[in-house]
Amino acid sequence: MVSTSIAGTLGTGSGVDFTALANQLVDAQFATKLKNLTATNTKLTAQISGVGQIKSGITAFSTSLTALIKGGSLATQPTSSNTSLVTTKALPGAKLAGFTGSIEVRQLATAQSAATGPIADKSAPIGTGMLTLTLGTATVTDGAMTDFTAGSGSPINIAITSTNSSLTGIAAAINARNAGVTASIVSDADGSRLVLKGPTGASQAFTMTATENPGFEGLSALNVGVGATGTTIGSSAKDAIVAVDGVAVKRSTNSISDLIDGVQINLVGASVGTKVTLGTSSPNANITQSVNDFVDTYNQLLAVVKQETDAKTGALSGDPVAKSLTRALAQLTVTRLVPGSGTDAPATLANIGVMTNKDGTLSVNAAKLTAALAKDPAAVEAMFADGTGASGNGLGAALAAITDNAVSTKYGLGASADRYTKAQSTIADDQAKISDQEDKLRTRLTAQFAATDARVAAYKATQDYLKQQVAAWNAPKG
């Protein structure tokens, strides 16, 4: 560069370090602007970091509480006295406090299964044509179907061509139709068998009938139904039979959700005459632990928010969203969490012993919490219901509403983060402009100083010449 070449020779004529002088003048010109921009950028970095910490903290808090509530450990759970016969599970929104009952499993729901005889090569063609699956009810005796009544549904046709006429291809074609009957291949030393299985329930028996293409017969060996000789019925389609509090009912599956309100009953085994007692387990111990965990986590989050919004040292001391979050969190203990509860029933965290201290932190009055659980466990449990909305639908919903507002990119901390990031981008642009201005000023000063230095060098040369002439004039003459 020309300016670099000039800078390397500056001062040779005058003895003045014009390069250093140019740099000093440029630095002095822009020092204040750069200092202010750097300070603002540092502040913005701290603000972005502060926003990130608060967003991360409250999001993790809300997500953890929601997961805990959805996990069911804070709700009354149904119990079974014999889990080898019956297991139970609470359905969403179930209110099971005080629930009792009994159930007798007389028969499990089963699915029809059928298997062909062994086929030596599962990849060899069997035949082409059409296989038709029909669902209905059947009578099975000693592995043979003796009677079948088709149901109201339409039969399912499955085309078998030369491209899928092997045992493997036929199984894949049946499964591709998603007719409710699944196909698999079981192989042993005798060969491979096509195994078909339908859904559970007496009305889910099935037949499979082949319509063969002339000259390409063979599919009829796979027929399942009355008179079929190439297949064997391994199990028949049956309904589950249970007696709930002495009342016998049938269901098509072993997972039953419509017998007892709020309870999913899973049938595991059958034992005629054996009555299984159904009851509930209280979540009181889990609620007590969760209330204490909630308070601990709340206090940790509040410490972060206070640090970032401190009037003297907080990076977000001037951020209105961060300050509003502090106010919203402070309202949690008095927010109504249970809809329509009576005047005496606990409806807020304060009602069950969660107290707000002078410094804004929370603490638990253990005696008050224990008393609330003993007096009105259902109302306390309702505070941890899996709901939505800022109030009246449980603590998880209330905290989630605060979190959504806090992290919103329209009006929450998300918007603050976007604003701070854009400001940093502007600063980067300003710094780039100043850097360009510095380069231009340095180049201009360098050129000006170079011209000055050249003139000084010329003056010095003239001076040296005149000195020589004067010396010559004054020299003694011989």
VOTI-465875 format. One record per residue (C-alpha): residue number from 0; residue in three letters; x, y, z negated. Coordinates in pm, 1 decimal. Layout:
<sites>
nr;rest;xx;yy;zz
NUM;Ala;X;Y;Z $
...
</sites>
This chain:
<sites>
nr;rest;xx;yy;zz
0;Met;0.0;0.0;0.0 $
1;Val;109.1;356.2;76.5 $
2;Ser;16.2;478.5;-272.0 $
3;Thr;220.9;198.1;-427.4 $
4;Ser;520.0;287.1;-211.2 $
5;Ile;484.6;653.2;-304.3 $
6;Ala;447.2;571.3;-673.1 $
7;Gly;769.1;372.4;-662.0 $
8;Thr;966.9;675.2;-545.7 $
9;Leu;791.9;944.3;-747.5 $
10;Gly;1025.3;1150.6;-966.6 $
11;Thr;1338.0;1080.7;-765.7 $
12;Gly;1352.0;1439.8;-657.1 $
13;Ser;1238.6;1618.9;-972.7 $
14;Gly;1329.3;1370.0;-1241.0 $
15;Val;970.1;1380.7;-1372.7 $
16;Asp;782.9;1042.8;-1411.0 $
17;Phe;486.5;1143.9;-1198.2 $
18;Thr;349.3;781.2;-1189.3 $
19;Ala;309.8;775.2;-1566.2 $
20;Leu;168.6;1127.2;-1554.6 $
21;Ala;-94.9;1025.8;-1297.3 $
22;Asn;-198.3;722.4;-1505.1 $
23;Gln;-221.7;932.7;-1820.4 $
24;Leu;-437.7;1193.9;-1649.0 $
25;Val;-668.8;926.4;-1503.3 $
26;Asp;-700.4;754.2;-1840.5 $
27;Ala;-775.7;1083.7;-2013.4 $
28;Gln;-1039.9;1167.3;-1752.6 $
29;Phe;-1246.1;847.2;-1803.6 $
30;Ala;-1149.6;726.7;-2154.2 $
31;Thr;-1459.2;861.5;-2327.7 $
32;Lys;-1700.1;721.6;-2068.9 $
33;Leu;-1536.1;378.6;-2076.0 $
34;Lys;-1529.8;375.4;-2454.2 $
35;Asn;-1899.5;453.2;-2471.9 $
36;Leu;-1985.3;190.0;-2212.8 $
37;Thr;-1776.2;-72.8;-2393.5 $
38;Ala;-1942.4;9.5;-2724.1 $
39;Thr;-2289.2;-12.3;-2568.6 $
40;Asn;-2202.1;-341.3;-2400.2 $
41;Thr;-2077.5;-485.4;-2730.0 $
42;Lys;-2403.6;-381.3;-2896.8 $
43;Leu;-2609.8;-537.4;-2618.8 $
44;Thr;-2414.0;-861.4;-2649.3 $
45;Ala;-2491.5;-871.0;-3020.9 $
46;Gln;-2858.9;-800.0;-2948.8 $
47;Ile;-2881.2;-1077.3;-2691.8 $
48;Ser;-2713.7;-1315.4;-2936.4 $
49;Gly;-2952.5;-1209.1;-3213.9 $
50;Val;-3256.4;-1262.6;-2994.9 $
51;Gly;-3125.1;-1604.9;-2897.7 $
52;Gln;-3075.8;-1707.3;-3259.5 $
53;Ile;-3423.9;-1600.3;-3366.1 $
54;Lys;-3592.3;-1756.6;-3062.9 $
55;Ser;-3403.7;-2081.0;-3114.8 $
56;Gly;-3482.7;-2084.7;-3485.4 $
57;Ile;-3856.3;-2022.8;-3465.2 $
58;Thr;-3901.0;-2251.8;-3164.1 $
59;Ala;-3725.3;-2538.5;-3341.8 $
60;Phe;-3933.0;-2469.2;-3654.1 $
61;Ser;-4262.1;-2479.4;-3464.3 $
62;Thr;-4165.9;-2779.5;-3250.3 $
63;Ser;-4059.6;-2983.8;-3553.0 $
64;Leu;-4379.6;-2904.1;-3743.1 $
65;Thr;-4595.3;-2990.6;-3442.7 $
66;Ala;-4414.3;-3321.8;-3393.4 $
67;Leu;-4459.8;-3404.7;-3761.7 $
68;Ile;-4832.5;-3332.0;-3745.7 $
69;Lys;-4883.9;-3525.9;-3422.3 $
70;Gly;-4692.8;-3818.9;-3570.8 $
71;Gly;-4985.5;-3876.1;-3807.0 $
72;Ser;-4791.3;-3902.1;-4131.4 $
73;Leu;-4976.6;-3599.9;-4274.4 $
74;Ala;-5321.6;-3746.3;-4208.7 $
75;Thr;-5514.5;-4021.6;-4382.1 $
76;Gln;-5438.1;-4346.3;-4201.4 $
77;Pro;-5657.5;-4654.8;-4172.3 $
78;Thr;-5517.6;-4974.1;-4324.9 $
79;Ser;-5572.1;-5345.5;-4273.4 $
80;Ser;-5544.1;-5611.5;-4540.6 $
81;Asn;-5425.9;-5866.9;-4282.4 $
82;Thr;-5211.9;-5725.9;-4004.1 $
83;Ser;-5164.3;-6071.5;-3851.4 $
84;Leu;-5529.4;-6047.5;-3746.9 $
85;Val;-5603.6;-5672.9;-3722.3 $
86;Thr;-5396.8;-5357.0;-3702.8 $
87;Thr;-5543.4;-5007.0;-3711.7 $
88;Lys;-5457.2;-4657.6;-3596.5 $
89;Ala;-5619.9;-4319.1;-3654.3 $
90;Leu;-5753.8;-4147.5;-3343.6 $
91;Pro;-5689.2;-3774.1;-3285.4 $
92;Gly;-5911.5;-3557.6;-3504.3 $
93;Ala;-6017.2;-3848.3;-3724.6 $
94;Lys;-6142.6;-3770.7;-4075.4 $
95;Leu;-6103.0;-4092.4;-4268.9 $
96;Ala;-6090.6;-3986.7;-4632.1 $
97;Gly;-6289.4;-4241.8;-4834.4 $
98;Phe;-6340.4;-4479.7;-4540.9 $
99;Thr;-6380.7;-4854.7;-4617.1 $
100;Gly;-6506.2;-5149.6;-4417.3 $
101;Ser;-6449.3;-5512.2;-4323.9 $
102;Ile;-6398.8;-5694.8;-3997.5 $
103;Glu;-6392.9;-6060.2;-3896.2 $
104;Val;-6221.2;-6158.5;-3573.0 $
105;Arg;-6403.0;-6458.9;-3435.5 $
106;Gln;-6252.2;-6460.6;-3087.4 $
107;Leu;-5986.1;-6263.3;-2900.7 $
108;Ala;-6051.1;-6122.4;-2557.2 $
109;Thr;-5862.8;-6325.4;-2300.1 $
110;Ala;-5790.1;-6294.1;-1930.4 $
111;Gln;-5835.3;-6558.1;-1664.0 $
112;Ser;-5511.1;-6696.9;-1528.7 $
113;Ala;-5464.8;-6934.3;-1239.8 $
114;Ala;-5161.2;-7103.3;-1088.8 $
115;Thr;-5095.0;-7286.2;-765.7 $
116;Gly;-4907.7;-7612.7;-738.2 $
117;Pro;-4529.6;-7595.7;-681.4 $
118;Ile;-4409.7;-7474.6;-341.2 $
119;Ala;-4056.0;-7573.5;-242.1 $
120;Asp;-3953.3;-7251.1;-67.2 $
121;Lys;-4110.6;-6924.8;-186.4 $
122;Ser;-3975.0;-6748.6;123.5 $
123;Ala;-4128.6;-6991.1;375.0 $
124;Pro;-4449.2;-6893.8;563.2 $
125;Ile;-4768.6;-7042.6;419.4 $
126;Gly;-5031.6;-6917.4;662.8 $
127;Thr;-5206.6;-6603.8;782.9 $
128;Gly;-5555.9;-6465.3;749.3 $
129;Met;-5745.9;-6287.2;474.2 $
130;Leu;-5753.7;-6340.5;98.6 $
131;Thr;-6063.4;-6208.3;-80.6 $
132;Leu;-6067.8;-6133.1;-453.7 $
133;Thr;-6405.9;-6120.7;-627.7 $
134;Leu;-6463.4;-6032.7;-994.3 $
135;Gly;-6748.8;-6172.7;-1201.5 $
136;Thr;-6831.0;-6428.0;-1472.1 $
137;Ala;-6723.5;-6790.2;-1465.1 $
138;Thr;-6748.4;-7119.3;-1644.6 $
139;Val;-6426.9;-7316.3;-1675.9 $
140;Thr;-6395.3;-7676.2;-1788.9 $
141;Asp;-6067.2;-7866.6;-1819.4 $
142;Gly;-5878.0;-7620.2;-1598.7 $
143;Ala;-6139.4;-7617.4;-1322.1 $
144;Met;-6397.0;-7349.1;-1243.0 $
145;Thr;-6741.5;-7508.6;-1243.1 $
146;Asp;-6957.4;-7200.4;-1194.4 $
147;Phe;-6908.6;-6838.7;-1082.8 $
148;Thr;-7140.9;-6537.7;-1060.6 $
149;Ala;-7005.6;-6238.8;-870.8 $
150;Gly;-7021.1;-5899.5;-1039.2 $
151;Ser;-7158.5;-5578.1;-893.9 $
152;Gly;-6822.4;-5460.0;-762.7 $
153;Ser;-6715.6;-5495.3;-401.6 $
154;Pro;-6479.9;-5783.0;-310.7 $
155;Ile;-6121.0;-5684.8;-232.6 $
156;Asn;-5974.4;-5805.9;97.7 $
157;Ile;-5600.5;-5861.1;131.8 $
158;Ala;-5460.1;-5904.9;481.9 $
159;Ile;-5188.9;-6170.4;515.3 $
160;Thr;-4989.0;-6146.6;837.7 $
161;Ser;-4669.2;-6301.1;965.3 $
162;Thr;-4477.7;-6025.7;784.4 $
163;Asn;-4601.5;-6121.6;436.2 $
164;Ser;-4714.4;-6482.5;466.0 $
165;Ser;-4455.4;-6625.9;226.0 $
166;Leu;-4532.0;-6681.8;-142.3 $
167;Thr;-4320.7;-6375.3;-222.6 $
168;Gly;-4497.8;-6163.8;39.5 $
169;Ile;-4844.2;-6277.3;-72.7 $
170;Ala;-4769.5;-6186.6;-436.0 $
171;Ala;-4652.3;-5840.8;-326.7 $
172;Ala;-4962.5;-5791.4;-108.5 $
173;Ile;-5197.1;-5879.5;-396.5 $
174;Asn;-5022.1;-5639.9;-634.3 $
175;Ala;-5025.7;-5361.1;-375.4 $
176;Arg;-5407.2;-5367.3;-368.9 $
177;Asn;-5428.3;-5274.4;-741.5 $
178;Ala;-5746.1;-5480.3;-771.2 $
179;Gly;-5695.2;-5556.2;-1139.7 $
180;Val;-5560.5;-5901.6;-1061.9 $
181;Thr;-5181.9;-5921.6;-1079.0 $
182;Ala;-4960.2;-6178.7;-910.6 $
183;Ser;-4624.2;-6316.9;-1013.5 $
184;Ile;-4404.0;-6607.3;-915.6 $
185;Val;-4282.6;-6863.8;-1168.2 $
186;Ser;-4005.0;-7098.7;-1057.8 $
187;Asp;-3864.8;-7418.0;-1207.4 $
188;Ala;-3698.7;-7738.6;-1087.7 $
189;Asp;-4018.9;-7846.3;-907.7 $
190;Gly;-4047.9;-7527.9;-701.5 $
191;Ser;-4227.5;-7193.0;-721.3 $
192;Arg;-4587.0;-7124.4;-826.2 $
193;Leu;-4807.0;-6824.7;-757.8 $
194;Val;-4958.0;-6715.8;-1089.9 $
195;Leu;-5260.7;-6482.7;-1091.1 $
196;Lys;-5395.0;-6299.6;-1395.2 $
197;Gly;-5698.9;-6077.3;-1428.7 $
198;Pro;-5810.7;-5823.5;-1690.2 $
199;Thr;-5946.1;-5937.3;-2025.7 $
200;Gly;-6321.2;-5975.6;-2072.6 $
201;Ala;-6587.2;-6227.5;-1975.6 $
202;Ser;-6696.0;-6018.7;-1675.2 $
203;Gln;-6341.7;-6007.5;-1539.4 $
204;Ala;-6313.9;-6365.7;-1414.7 $
205;Phe;-6214.6;-6388.6;-1049.7 $
206;Thr;-6211.3;-6605.4;-743.4 $
207;Met;-5973.8;-6583.7;-448.6 $
208;Thr;-6094.4;-6723.9;-119.0 $
209;Ala;-5892.6;-6761.2;200.0 $
210;Thr;-6018.5;-6697.9;554.2 $
211;Glu;-5754.5;-6857.0;775.3 $
212;Asn;-5643.4;-6763.2;1123.6 $
213;Pro;-5679.2;-7059.1;1364.0 $
214;Gly;-5346.5;-7225.4;1425.8 $
215;Phe;-5192.3;-7060.7;1118.4 $
216;Glu;-5375.7;-7245.7;842.6 $
217;Gly;-5236.6;-7289.5;491.0 $
218;Leu;-5379.1;-7004.4;281.5 $
219;Ser;-5667.1;-7220.5;153.5 $
220;Ala;-5417.3;-7400.2;-69.6 $
221;Leu;-5416.2;-7080.8;-274.9 $
222;Asn;-5793.7;-7069.2;-326.4 $
223;Val;-5914.1;-7002.1;-680.9 $
224;Gly;-6276.5;-7081.2;-763.2 $
225;Val;-6541.0;-7350.0;-771.9 $
226;Gly;-6420.0;-7657.2;-582.8 $
227;Ala;-6063.8;-7526.7;-536.2 $
228;Thr;-5815.2;-7814.7;-555.0 $
229;Gly;-5482.5;-7639.3;-502.2 $
230;Thr;-5493.5;-7424.1;-816.3 $
231;Thr;-5551.1;-7473.7;-1186.1 $
232;Ile;-5721.3;-7233.1;-1431.1 $
233;Gly;-5481.0;-7184.2;-1721.2 $
234;Ser;-5705.9;-6963.5;-1935.8 $
235;Ser;-6059.1;-6836.8;-1892.5 $
236;Ala;-6190.3;-6481.1;-1916.5 $
237;Lys;-6357.3;-6415.6;-2251.2 $
238;Asp;-6480.4;-6122.2;-2456.1 $
239;Ala;-6353.0;-6046.8;-2803.6 $
240;Ile;-6607.7;-6130.2;-3071.3 $
241;Val;-6584.1;-5942.0;-3398.5 $
242;Ala;-6813.7;-5886.1;-3692.0 $
243;Val;-6794.3;-5539.7;-3846.9 $
244;Asp;-6948.9;-5534.6;-4193.3 $
245;Gly;-7130.4;-5853.0;-4092.6 $
246;Val;-7261.6;-5724.8;-3756.8 $
247;Ala;-7128.5;-5930.3;-3463.9 $
248;Val;-7035.7;-5744.6;-3145.3 $
249;Lys;-6848.7;-5821.1;-2825.2 $
250;Arg;-6585.5;-5614.1;-2648.4 $
251;Ser;-6392.1;-5681.7;-2327.7 $
252;Thr;-6051.2;-5586.1;-2471.5 $
253;Asn;-5856.3;-5641.9;-2791.5 $
254;Ser;-5800.5;-5269.1;-2837.4 $
255;Ile;-6128.8;-5123.8;-2959.6 $
256;Ser;-6193.2;-4753.7;-3023.3 $
257;Asp;-6573.1;-4733.9;-3029.4 $
258;Leu;-6667.9;-4948.6;-3328.7 $
259;Ile;-6556.0;-4730.2;-3619.0 $
260;Asp;-6549.4;-4352.0;-3578.7 $
261;Gly;-6191.6;-4224.5;-3568.9 $
262;Val;-6027.0;-4567.3;-3583.5 $
263;Gln;-5859.8;-4771.2;-3311.8 $
264;Ile;-5879.5;-5141.5;-3396.0 $
265;Asn;-5623.2;-5371.7;-3239.1 $
266;Leu;-5707.3;-5740.7;-3253.4 $
267;Val;-5398.4;-5955.5;-3301.3 $
268;Gly;-5538.0;-6295.1;-3397.2 $
269;Ala;-5869.4;-6472.9;-3458.9 $
270;Ser;-5981.9;-6658.6;-3769.2 $
271;Val;-6349.2;-6740.4;-3805.3 $
272;Gly;-6467.5;-6678.2;-4158.8 $
273;Thr;-6169.4;-6463.3;-4258.3 $
274;Lys;-6273.8;-6110.9;-4345.8 $
275;Val;-6015.5;-5835.8;-4315.5 $
276;Thr;-6063.6;-5537.5;-4544.2 $
277;Leu;-6021.1;-5196.5;-4384.3 $
278;Gly;-5929.7;-4896.3;-4596.2 $
279;Thr;-5711.5;-4587.2;-4593.6 $
280;Ser;-5374.9;-4471.5;-4718.1 $
281;Ser;-5340.2;-4123.2;-4863.3 $
282;Pro;-5087.7;-3882.0;-4708.9 $
283;Asn;-5049.6;-3686.6;-5034.8 $
284;Ala;-4684.8;-3777.8;-5090.9 $
285;Asn;-4596.4;-3688.6;-4730.0 $
286;Ile;-4788.2;-3360.5;-4753.7 $
287;Thr;-4605.8;-3265.4;-5074.1 $
288;Gln;-4269.9;-3334.7;-4911.9 $
289;Ser;-4367.9;-3151.9;-4593.8 $
290;Val;-4483.9;-2841.6;-4782.7 $
291;Asn;-4145.8;-2822.2;-4956.4 $
292;Asp;-3963.5;-2882.8;-4626.6 $
293;Phe;-4175.0;-2614.0;-4460.1 $
294;Val;-4081.6;-2360.8;-4730.4 $
295;Asp;-3710.3;-2445.7;-4703.6 $
296;Thr;-3712.0;-2408.7;-4324.6 $
297;Tyr;-3917.4;-2088.9;-4343.2 $
298;Asn;-3663.9;-1935.1;-4580.1 $
299;Gln;-3375.6;-2031.3;-4350.7 $
300;Leu;-3550.0;-1871.1;-4052.7 $
301;Leu;-3636.3;-1560.9;-4256.1 $
302;Ala;-3269.8;-1521.4;-4352.7 $
303;Val;-3172.6;-1514.1;-3985.3 $
304;Val;-3445.1;-1263.9;-3899.7 $
305;Lys;-3349.3;-1038.7;-4193.3 $
306;Gln;-2982.7;-1047.3;-4096.6 $
307;Glu;-3056.1;-949.9;-3737.4 $
308;Thr;-3303.3;-674.6;-3832.8 $
309;Asp;-3108.1;-523.8;-4125.1 $
310;Ala;-3138.7;-144.1;-4105.9 $
311;Lys;-2761.9;-91.7;-4141.9 $
312;Thr;-2591.2;-395.9;-3993.3 $
313;Gly;-2855.2;-576.2;-3788.1 $
314;Ala;-2813.8;-591.9;-3412.2 $
315;Leu;-3193.4;-585.2;-3378.0 $
316;Ser;-3262.0;-314.9;-3635.5 $
317;Gly;-3432.6;-106.2;-3369.1 $
318;Asp;-3617.4;-391.2;-3195.6 $
319;Pro;-3992.7;-360.4;-3268.7 $
320;Val;-4063.2;-719.9;-3164.6 $
321;Ala;-3814.5;-863.1;-3414.3 $
322;Lys;-3963.8;-647.1;-3687.2 $
323;Ser;-4317.7;-752.2;-3599.3 $
324;Leu;-4209.7;-1116.2;-3629.0 $
325;Thr;-4113.8;-1052.8;-3989.6 $
326;Arg;-4461.6;-916.8;-4056.6 $
327;Ala;-4629.4;-1207.8;-3878.2 $
328;Leu;-4432.3;-1465.6;-4077.2 $
329;Ala;-4522.4;-1287.2;-4399.2 $
330;Gln;-4892.6;-1336.2;-4318.4 $
331;Leu;-4863.7;-1714.7;-4291.1 $
332;Thr;-4933.0;-1780.9;-4657.8 $
333;Val;-5263.5;-1593.1;-4644.7 $
334;Thr;-5374.1;-1700.3;-4296.2 $
335;Arg;-5691.9;-1910.3;-4307.9 $
336;Leu;-5596.6;-2258.0;-4185.5 $
337;Val;-5922.1;-2449.9;-4236.0 $
338;Pro;-6238.6;-2352.3;-4045.4 $
339;Gly;-6566.6;-2329.2;-4233.9 $
340;Ser;-6429.9;-2440.8;-4569.9 $
341;Gly;-6628.0;-2353.4;-4882.3 $
342;Thr;-6534.4;-2071.3;-5112.4 $
343;Asp;-6382.1;-2309.4;-5364.5 $
344;Ala;-6196.3;-2526.9;-5113.8 $
345;Pro;-5832.3;-2438.4;-5042.5 $
346;Ala;-5793.2;-2278.5;-4701.0 $
347;Thr;-5453.9;-2102.3;-4712.9 $
348;Leu;-5100.9;-2196.7;-4813.2 $
349;Ala;-5131.3;-1958.1;-5108.2 $
350;Asn;-5432.1;-2158.8;-5227.2 $
351;Ile;-5219.1;-2473.0;-5261.0 $
352;Gly;-4923.6;-2313.3;-5436.1 $
353;Val;-4704.9;-2165.4;-5161.9 $
354;Met;-4606.2;-1830.7;-5311.9 $
355;Thr;-4438.9;-1525.2;-5158.2 $
356;Asn;-4148.5;-1391.5;-5362.8 $
357;Lys;-4050.7;-1024.0;-5391.8 $
358;Asp;-3773.8;-1066.1;-5133.8 $
359;Gly;-4015.2;-1220.5;-4882.7 $
360;Thr;-3896.7;-1578.7;-4926.9 $
361;Leu;-4141.1;-1855.5;-5016.5 $
362;Ser;-4148.1;-2094.9;-5308.8 $
363;Val;-4374.3;-2383.2;-5411.1 $
364;Asn;-4574.8;-2399.1;-5730.1 $
365;Ala;-4558.2;-2777.2;-5767.1 $
366;Ala;-4829.6;-2795.1;-6031.9 $
367;Lys;-5074.3;-2596.8;-5817.7 $
368;Leu;-5000.7;-2811.6;-5511.5 $
369;Thr;-5054.6;-3132.2;-5708.9 $
370;Ala;-5380.4;-2999.7;-5851.2 $
371;Ala;-5509.1;-2901.9;-5505.6 $
372;Leu;-5429.5;-3246.8;-5365.9 $
373;Ala;-5606.1;-3411.6;-5656.2 $
374;Lys;-5916.8;-3192.1;-5642.9 $
375;Asp;-5972.9;-3159.0;-5266.2 $
376;Pro;-5731.7;-3380.1;-5070.1 $
377;Ala;-5941.1;-3360.1;-4751.4 $
378;Ala;-5922.0;-2980.3;-4740.5 $
379;Val;-5545.9;-2981.6;-4797.1 $
380;Glu;-5504.9;-3247.7;-4528.6 $
381;Ala;-5711.3;-3033.9;-4289.9 $
382;Met;-5446.4;-2761.6;-4316.0 $
383;Phe;-5216.2;-2997.3;-4127.0 $
384;Ala;-5465.4;-3087.3;-3855.9 $
385;Asp;-5349.6;-3105.6;-3496.2 $
386;Gly;-5520.1;-2795.4;-3356.1 $
387;Thr;-5462.2;-2479.1;-3156.2 $
388;Gly;-5516.5;-2111.3;-3228.8 $
389;Ala;-5378.1;-1846.2;-3458.6 $
390;Ser;-5613.5;-1923.5;-3747.9 $
391;Gly;-5861.3;-2185.7;-3862.5 $
392;Asn;-5698.0;-2478.8;-3686.9 $
393;Gly;-5411.3;-2583.6;-3910.5 $
394;Leu;-5065.9;-2467.1;-4002.3 $
395;Gly;-4902.3;-2607.2;-3690.2 $
396;Ala;-5136.5;-2407.1;-3467.4 $
397;Ala;-5083.1;-2089.3;-3669.1 $
398;Leu;-4704.7;-2117.2;-3647.3 $
399;Ala;-4725.1;-2206.5;-3276.9 $
400;Ala;-4927.8;-1889.4;-3212.0 $
401;Ile;-4665.9;-1676.7;-3388.1 $
402;Thr;-4391.5;-1854.6;-3193.3 $
403;Asp;-4564.0;-1802.3;-2857.7 $
404;Asn;-4599.1;-1431.2;-2925.7 $
405;Ala;-4240.7;-1404.5;-3048.9 $
406;Val;-4076.3;-1571.4;-2747.9 $
407;Ser;-4305.6;-1427.9;-2479.4 $
408;Thr;-4123.3;-1286.3;-2178.8 $
409;Lys;-4399.7;-1028.6;-2136.9 $
410;Tyr;-4409.8;-868.5;-2481.1 $
411;Gly;-4198.8;-1082.4;-2716.8 $
412;Leu;-3831.9;-1149.5;-2777.0 $
413;Gly;-3811.0;-1294.0;-2427.6 $
414;Ala;-3894.0;-947.8;-2293.8 $
415;Ser;-3633.1;-796.0;-2527.3 $
416;Ala;-3369.8;-1037.9;-2398.8 $
417;Asp;-3456.7;-947.6;-2038.5 $
418;Arg;-3430.4;-577.2;-2121.6 $
419;Tyr;-3092.6;-617.5;-2290.4 $
420;Thr;-2960.2;-831.7;-2006.2 $
421;Lys;-3067.1;-576.4;-1745.6 $
422;Ala;-2900.2;-301.7;-1948.9 $
423;Gln;-2577.1;-501.9;-1951.5 $
424;Ser;-2600.2;-541.3;-1576.5 $
425;Thr;-2635.4;-164.8;-1542.3 $
426;Ile;-2329.0;-114.4;-1761.9 $
427;Ala;-2130.7;-355.1;-1546.7 $
428;Asp;-2229.8;-151.5;-1241.3 $
429;Asp;-2126.7;173.1;-1416.4 $
430;Gln;-1793.3;22.4;-1517.0 $
431;Ala;-1732.0;-86.9;-1158.6 $
432;Lys;-1811.8;265.1;-1035.3 $
433;Ile;-1572.0;420.3;-1288.3 $
434;Ser;-1301.6;175.1;-1187.2 $
435;Asp;-1349.0;284.4;-825.7 $
436;Gln;-1339.1;651.3;-929.2 $
437;Glu;-1019.4;587.7;-1127.6 $
438;Asp;-853.5;432.0;-824.7 $
439;Lys;-952.3;721.6;-603.2 $
440;Leu;-833.6;984.5;-852.6 $
441;Arg;-507.3;798.4;-911.7 $
442;Thr;-447.1;781.8;-536.4 $
443;Arg;-519.5;1152.8;-493.0 $
444;Leu;-296.9;1258.8;-784.0 $
445;Thr;-21.4;1030.4;-667.0 $
446;Ala;-29.2;1189.8;-322.8 $
447;Gln;-31.0;1541.3;-470.2 $
448;Phe;259.7;1462.4;-703.3 $
449;Ala;449.2;1306.1;-416.1 $
450;Ala;421.0;1628.6;-217.3 $
451;Thr;529.2;1830.4;-520.8 $
452;Asp;822.8;1597.8;-580.2 $
453;Ala;926.5;1631.2;-215.0 $
454;Arg;924.4;2007.8;-238.6 $
455;Val;1127.4;1999.4;-560.3 $
456;Ala;1374.5;1766.8;-393.2 $
457;Ala;1405.2;2013.2;-101.5 $
458;Tyr;1459.0;2304.0;-341.8 $
459;Lys;1729.9;2106.8;-520.8 $
460;Ala;1900.1;2031.2;-191.2 $
461;Thr;1897.8;2401.5;-103.7 $
462;Gln;2025.4;2486.0;-448.2 $
463;Asp;2310.3;2238.2;-414.0 $
464;Tyr;2400.2;2385.1;-73.8 $
465;Leu;2402.9;2739.3;-208.9 $
466;Lys;2618.2;2631.3;-502.4 $
467;Gln;2865.6;2482.5;-260.3 $
468;Gln;2869.3;2803.6;-54.5 $
469;Val;2915.1;3022.2;-362.9 $
470;Ala;3194.5;2795.8;-481.7 $
471;Ala;3357.5;2821.6;-142.5 $
472;Trp;3333.3;3194.9;-145.3 $
473;Asn;3484.2;3222.5;-488.5 $
474;Ala;3760.3;2974.7;-427.7 $
475;Pro;4115.8;3129.9;-430.3 $
476;Lys;4247.8;3194.6;-86.7 $
477;Gly;4597.6;3066.6;-10.3 $
</sites>
